[in-house]
Amino acid sequence: MRKFLSVLLAMAMVLSLTVTGFAIEDTATTREPEVMTKEATMAGKTVILHTNDVHGAVEGYAYIAQLKADYEAKGAEVILVDAGDYSQGEVYVSDTKGLDAVEMMNVTGYDVVTLGNHEFDYGFAQLKDNMSKAKFKVLCADVFNADGTPIFDANCTYTTKSGVKIGFFGMETPETQTKANPALIKGLTFATDDAFTKAAADQVKALKDDDIVICVSHLGVDAELHRSVRRCQGYRLHHRRALPHRDDEGRERRAHPVHRHEVR
């Protein structure tokens, strides 16, 4: 049943890519993707599209895929990034313990993601199994195995076609320790206080030879955490734009944040 659902969702995703998804102006339109011409308006530019807190609303990925295709049609190089909480919230992904979210992100063409607290809801073993199917880089610099090593890669460098080196590192909220089932994350260490700050500073140092450094972060609301994050605040993604999700009757349900950044 789980395998059938995954295949069904994948087929639906592929079919949905033939039309435009949710428009930024809250209107749905059906139009053909733009075709790149010699007068491409964004030729030579790199655009970073960033989503977060999708919470299992996989129907929104059709919009993201179309948006990415439109920028590419204009000549831009697109890097697609997500900052966590994609594998919990709707039955589509909870039924497969987050795996369908990963498969939808593969189809959409994500390049780099970090983890949110909800990625740990099904346990670390399930998380590792899900991410073994990922076709994108999974980054987390501040959660460690029992031997002190990061549970996933701490950072990566994306080199654009023009030669610009963009360093990414991921930071997960320490609040996961109190939001996830302790039995399911046993043996993991979440950096807090000075250790959290050091984890971020270490990544900035490791990526010092890159032209741009971006922290893809999924952070909480604790006052302690906000004090710790100040030293890496200049590397956080921002500029949030909310896209609506609608149910089968057209009623608005949830904001789907999308951010755009240009690298010239």
C-alpha positions in Angstrom: 0.0 0.0 0.0 2.8 2.4 0.9 4.7 1.7 -2.3 1.5 2.2 -4.3 0.8 5.5 -2.6 4.4 6.7 -3.4 4.1 5.8 -7.1 0.6 7.4 -7.3 1.9 10.7 -5.8 5.0 10.7 -8.0 2.7 10.2 -11.1 0.5 13.1 -9.9 3.5 15.3 -9.4 4.8 14.6 -12.9 1.5 15.3 -14.5 1.0 18.5 -12.5 4.2 20.0 -13.8 2.6 20.5 -17.2 0.6 23.5 -15.8 1.4 26.4 -13.5 0.7 25.8 -9.9 -0.2 28.5 -7.3 0.5 32.0 -8.6 2.1 34.6 -6.3 -0.8 36.9 -6.7 -3.1 34.1 -5.4 -4.5 33.4 -8.9 -4.1 30.1 -10.7 -3.3 30.4 -14.4 -2.6 27.9 -17.2 0.1 29.0 -19.5 3.1 27.6 -21.3 6.5 27.9 -19.7 8.6 30.7 -21.1 11.1 29.7 -23.8 14.6 31.1 -23.4 15.7 33.4 -26.2 18.8 35.3 -27.0 17.3 38.2 -25.1 16.9 36.1 -21.9 16.4 38.7 -19.2 18.3 36.8 -16.5 21.1 35.3 -18.4 24.3 35.0 -16.3 22.4 35.3 -13.0 22.0 32.7 -10.3 18.7 32.6 -8.4 18.3 30.8 -5.0 14.7 29.7 -4.3 14.2 28.8 -0.6 11.2 27.1 0.9 10.4 26.1 4.5 7.6 24.6 6.7 5.9 22.9 3.8 4.4 20.4 6.4 3.5 17.7 3.9 1.5 20.0 1.5 3.1 18.2 -1.5 0.6 19.8 -4.0 2.7 23.0 -3.6 5.7 21.4 -5.2 4.2 21.8 -8.7 4.3 25.6 -8.2 7.9 25.4 -7.1 8.9 23.3 -10.1 7.2 25.7 -12.5 8.8 28.7 -10.8 12.2 27.1 -11.2 11.5 26.3 -14.8 10.4 29.8 -15.6 13.6 31.3 -14.1 15.6 28.8 -16.1 13.7 29.7 -19.3 14.8 33.3 -18.7 18.5 32.1 -18.6 19.0 32.0 -14.8 20.8 29.2 -13.0 18.5 28.1 -10.1 19.5 26.6 -6.8 16.6 25.2 -4.9 16.9 25.0 -1.0 14.6 24.0 1.8 15.0 24.8 5.6 13.0 22.0 7.1 9.7 20.7 8.4 8.6 19.1 5.1 7.9 15.5 6.3 5.0 16.0 8.7 1.6 17.6 8.6 -0.5 15.9 5.9 -1.5 12.3 5.5 0.4 12.1 2.2 3.7 12.1 4.0 2.8 10.9 7.5 1.5 7.6 6.0 5.0 6.9 4.7 6.8 8.5 7.7 8.2 11.3 5.6 9.4 9.3 2.6 6.9 10.8 0.2 8.1 14.3 1.0 11.7 13.3 0.0 10.4 11.7 -3.2 8.4 14.8 -4.1 11.5 17.0 -3.4 13.6 14.7 -5.7 11.1 15.2 -8.5 10.9 19.0 -7.9 14.7 19.2 -8.2 15.9 20.4 -4.8 19.7 20.9 -4.4 20.2 21.5 -0.6 18.1 21.0 2.5 18.5 21.1 6.2 16.3 19.5 8.9 13.4 20.8 10.9 12.3 19.4 14.3 9.5 17.5 12.5 12.0 15.5 10.5 12.8 13.7 13.8 9.1 12.8 14.5 9.4 9.3 13.2 12.8 8.7 14.8 16.4 9.1 13.7 16.6 5.6 12.1 13.6 6.4 9.9 15.1 9.8 9.0 18.4 8.2 7.9 16.5 5.7 5.8 14.4 8.5 4.2 17.5 10.6 3.4 19.3 7.6 1.8 16.8 8.1 -1.0 17.4 11.8 -1.3 19.0 13.2 -4.5 19.9 16.4 -2.8 22.4 17.4 -0.2 21.2 17.1 3.4 23.1 19.4 5.8 23.1 19.6 9.6 26.1 21.0 11.5 24.8 21.0 15.1 23.4 17.6 15.7 25.9 14.8 16.5 26.1 11.0 16.7 27.4 9.3 19.9 30.9 9.5 18.5 30.7 13.2 18.0 30.4 13.3 14.3 27.5 15.2 12.6 24.5 13.1 11.7 24.7 14.3 8.1 27.1 16.5 6.1 27.7 19.8 7.9 28.3 21.9 4.8 28.7 21.8 1.0 29.9 24.1 -1.7 27.9 24.8 -4.9 29.9 26.2 -7.8 27.8 28.1 -10.3 28.4 28.0 -14.0 30.1 31.4 -13.8 32.5 30.1 -11.2 31.0 31.6 -8.0 31.4 29.4 -5.0 28.4 29.4 -2.7 28.9 27.6 0.6 25.9 26.2 2.5 25.7 24.9 6.0 22.7 23.7 8.0 21.6 24.5 11.6 18.8 22.6 13.4 16.9 24.0 16.3 17.9 22.5 19.7 14.3 22.6 20.7 13.9 19.3 18.8 15.2 17.7 22.1 11.9 18.6 23.7 9.6 18.3 20.7 10.5 14.9 19.5 10.0 11.6 21.3 13.2 11.2 23.4 13.3 7.4 22.8 13.4 8.0 19.1 16.4 10.3 19.2 18.4 8.5 21.9 22.1 8.8 21.4 22.0 12.1 19.5 23.5 15.4 20.9 21.9 18.7 19.9 24.4 21.6 20.4 23.2 24.4 22.7 24.6 27.7 24.1 28.3 28.0 23.3 28.4 24.7 21.5 25.7 25.9 19.1 27.6 29.1 18.4 30.8 27.2 17.9 29.1 24.8 15.5 28.0 27.8 13.3 31.4 29.6 13.6 33.2 26.4 12.6 31.2 26.2 9.4 31.9 29.8 8.5 35.6 29.1 9.0 35.4 25.9 7.0 33.8 27.7 4.1 36.0 30.8 4.3 37.4 30.3 0.7 33.9 30.4 -0.8 32.6 33.7 -2.3 29.3 33.5 -0.4 28.3 31.7 2.8 24.6 30.9 3.6 23.3 29.3 6.7 20.1 27.3 5.9 18.6 27.3 9.4 15.5 25.9 11.1 15.5 27.7 14.4 13.0 27.8 17.3 11.7 30.5 19.7 13.7 29.9 22.9 15.4 33.1 24.2 18.6 31.1 24.8 18.7 30.0 21.1 18.3 33.6 19.9 21.3 34.7 21.9 23.3 31.9 20.5 22.4 32.6 16.9 23.5 36.2 16.8 27.0 35.4 15.7 25.8 33.6 12.5 22.8 35.9 11.9 24.5 37.4 8.8 24.4 34.1 7.1 20.7 33.3 7.4 18.2 33.3 4.5 15.5 35.8 4.6 12.9 37.7 2.4 9.9 35.5 3.0 6.9 35.4 0.6 3.9 33.3 1.5 2.1 31.3 -1.1 -1.4 30.1 -0.5 -2.5 26.4 -0.4 -6.1 25.7 -1.2 -8.2 22.6 -0.6 -10.4 20.9 -3.1 -13.1 23.5 -2.7 -10.7 26.4 -3.2 -10.5 27.5 0.4 -7.1 28.9 1.6 -5.4 26.6 4.1 -1.8 27.4 4.9 1.0 29.7 3.8 3.8 28.1 1.9 6.9 30.4 2.3 9.1 30.9 -0.8 12.2 33.1 -0.8 14.2 34.3 -3.8 17.8 35.5 -3.8 19.8 36.6 -6.8 23.6 36.2 -7.2 25.0 38.4 -9.9 
